[in-house]
Amino acid sequence: MAADKHIVGMDIGGTKMMAVVFDEKFNPVGRYRKKSKGKSAPEEHVFNIIEGALEDAGVDKIEGIGMGSPGPLDPDKGVVIDTPNLGWKNFPLAKLVRDRFGVPAVLDNDVNMGTYGEWCFGEVKNCKNVLGMFPGTGVGGGIIIDGKLYHGFTGSAGEVGHMTLEVDGPFCGCGKNGCLEGLASRIAIAKEVAALAARGDAPHILENCGTDLSKIRSGALSRAVEAGDKHVEAVIRRAAFYVGVGVANLINVLSPEAVVMGGGLVEAMETLYLDEVKRAVKTHAMPFLRKDVRI
């Protein structure tokens, strides 16, 4: 972009949404975030967050808007097909935003965009084949093959959270049982931890969050581990190991050079989380395929 030009990037998550205004060198100059579910219509909520970021940046003119959203979506049409954690179905988000702000607006899967951002600017920018795995409210994935973001036949490739790991496992928001997301997302962890708190086996969580799932966030889980809640730590380690099994399966299928881990759980407990992921990869990925893969 030319000097003094700006664009907006927006992250739409199951728990929070955030818009950031960037200058022509991709430096952030303003941001605004709110909980994902507001009292207004979904599109108005999105508009308000973008407008909040523009106000924070002191910018009134932009060149375009890029958005990342969870759930299966059609990036060509800019339509969110289904988001179990937000309740959106066949939602024409890109058109609504384009019409409101009068600039080009594009939409893709949120973890595709996180993986692509790391590939453009992060430690994996020299890799041709990259896997992204982001456990948070759900579990999302991004795939770069031969230097190109992979969308697959439907445009929705990368729904790694809905790999079946336990055929008779817990119910998942997508409607089936035993998904990685149903076993290892923050929501899945919070359900188990809330039960521990109710039994008195997670004293730090009980004191600070009670059994309210909405309060058992990644930061609260991390603080509970630091405070010595061993049962909470065991639940998180098991979930991280499950994510590692998913990574191992994808290494066996895709043979990436690097795996980018992101999302709130990883950011809050990086060492603990990566230890379990690497342990699972060592156990479940084929030795020749996992050799020299950076995680």
Salt bridges, closest charged atoms under 4 A:
ASP11 OD2 - LYS16 NZ 3.82
GLU44 OE1 - ARG100 NH1 3.52
GLU51 OE2 - ARG100 NH2 2.95
GLU63 OE2 - LYS5 NZ 3.99
ASP82 OD1 - LYS89 NZ 3.09
ASP99 OD2 - LYS95 NZ 2.73
ASP108 OD2 - HIS151 NE2 2.70
GLU159 OE1 - HIS162 NE2 3.94
GLU181 OE1 - HIS162 NE2 3.71
GLU192 OE1 - ARG238 NH2 2.40
ASP201 OD2 - ARG199 NE 3.39
GLU233 OE2 - ARG237 NE 2.90
GLU276 OE2 - ARG237 NH1 2.83
GLU276 OE1 - ARG279 NH2 2.82
